[in-house]
């Protein structure tokens, strides 16, 4: 079930890419680098599938076609 609108998905994708770049800048294996990799992975996957588990738990939807 999708609960992310197109703008939400684009923003998540952009932030995911920025997190990857930042992870590489600070050091991919450093503590902050690992945190940024995790953030990038979560945002990237949720952007690709269009579903955010936190939104689902909270009953939130930014997808105008799938409002509760």
C-alpha atoms as a printed R data frame, in Angstrom:
   type eleno elety resid chain resno      x      y      z
1  ATOM     1    CA   UNK     A     1  0.000  0.000  0.000
2  ATOM     2    CA   UNK     A     2  1.511  3.308 -1.114
3  ATOM     3    CA   UNK     A     3  1.418  6.198  1.306
4  ATOM     4    CA   UNK     A     4  3.978  8.564 -0.222
5  ATOM     5    CA   UNK     A     5  3.112 11.184 -2.810
6  ATOM     6    CA   UNK     A     6  5.387 12.031 -5.741
7  ATOM     7    CA   UNK     A     7  6.957 15.091 -4.084
8  ATOM     8    CA   UNK     A     8  7.657 13.071 -0.920
9  ATOM     9    CA   UNK     A     9  9.295 10.332 -2.989
10 ATOM    10    CA   UNK     A    10 11.450 12.785 -4.955
11 ATOM    11    CA   UNK     A    11 12.606 14.530 -1.771
12 ATOM    12    CA   UNK     A    12 13.478 11.192 -0.180
13 ATOM    13    CA   UNK     A    13 15.491 10.249 -3.269
14 ATOM    14    CA   UNK     A    14 17.375 13.541 -3.293
15 ATOM    15    CA   UNK     A    15 18.178 13.306  0.422
16 ATOM    16    CA   UNK     A    16 19.276  9.678 -0.047
17 ATOM    17    CA   UNK     A    17 21.719 10.680 -2.779
18 ATOM    18    CA   UNK     A    18 22.997 13.575 -0.634
19 ATOM    19    CA   UNK     A    19 23.502 11.164  2.291
20 ATOM    20    CA   UNK     A    20 25.558  8.830  0.072
21 ATOM    21    CA   UNK     A    21 27.754 11.717 -1.087
22 ATOM    22    CA   UNK     A    22 28.189 12.915  2.501
23 ATOM    23    CA   UNK     A    23 29.022  9.377  3.649
24 ATOM    24    CA   UNK     A    24 31.789  9.232  1.068
25 ATOM    25    CA   UNK     A    25 33.076 12.664  2.091
26 ATOM    26    CA   UNK     A    26 33.221 11.912  5.840
27 ATOM    27    CA   UNK     A    27 34.559  8.407  5.262
28 ATOM    28    CA   UNK     A    28 32.350  5.495  4.265
29 ATOM    29    CA   UNK     A    29 33.555  3.307  7.128
30 ATOM    30    CA   UNK     A    30 33.544  5.962  9.853
31 ATOM    31    CA   UNK     A    31 30.775  6.131 12.434
32 ATOM    32    CA   UNK     A    32 29.051  9.047 10.724
33 ATOM    33    CA   UNK     A    33 29.586  7.438  7.343
34 ATOM    34    CA   UNK     A    34 27.801  4.284  8.468
35 ATOM    35    CA   UNK     A    35 24.914  6.309  9.919
36 ATOM    36    CA   UNK     A    36 24.612  8.177  6.618
37 ATOM    37    CA   UNK     A    37 24.662  4.888  4.642
38 ATOM    38    CA   UNK     A    38 21.792  3.593  6.783
39 ATOM    39    CA   UNK     A    39 19.809  6.812  6.322
40 ATOM    40    CA   UNK     A    40 20.440  6.701  2.567
41 ATOM    41    CA   UNK     A    41 19.322  3.070  2.359
42 ATOM    42    CA   UNK     A    42 16.111  3.652  4.299
43 ATOM    43    CA   UNK     A    43 15.170  6.784  2.364
44 ATOM    44    CA   UNK     A    44 16.147  5.227 -0.960
45 ATOM    45    CA   UNK     A    45 14.120  2.067 -0.436
46 ATOM    46    CA   UNK     A    46 11.052  3.925  0.827
47 ATOM    47    CA   UNK     A    47 11.287  6.323 -2.132
48 ATOM    48    CA   UNK     A    48 11.472  3.417 -4.586
49 ATOM    49    CA   UNK     A    49  8.569  1.437 -3.135
50 ATOM    50    CA   UNK     A    50  6.445  4.474 -2.229
51 ATOM    51    CA   UNK     A    51  5.630  3.189  1.242
52 ATOM    52    CA   UNK     A    52  6.887  4.440  4.599
53 ATOM    53    CA   UNK     A    53  6.314  2.083  7.544
54 ATOM    54    CA   UNK     A    54  6.283  4.998 10.009
55 ATOM    55    CA   UNK     A    55  3.589  6.749  7.970
56 ATOM    56    CA   UNK     A    56  1.597  3.508  7.974
57 ATOM    57    CA   UNK     A    57  1.782  3.151 11.765
58 ATOM    58    CA   UNK     A    58  0.772  6.796 12.244
59 ATOM    59    CA   UNK     A    59 -1.963  6.665  9.595
60 ATOM    60    CA   UNK     A    60 -0.288  9.371  7.502
61 ATOM    61    CA   UNK     A    61 -0.360  9.564  3.714
62 ATOM    62    CA   UNK     A    62  1.166 12.199  1.428
63 ATOM    63    CA   UNK     A    63 -0.288 10.450 -1.620
64 ATOM    64    CA   UNK     A    64 -3.395 12.415 -2.598
65 ATOM    65    CA   UNK     A    65 -4.874  9.356 -4.311
66 ATOM    66    CA   UNK     A    66 -4.647  7.192 -1.196
67 ATOM    67    CA   UNK     A    67 -5.837  9.400  1.659
68 ATOM    68    CA   UNK     A    68 -7.366  7.706  4.717
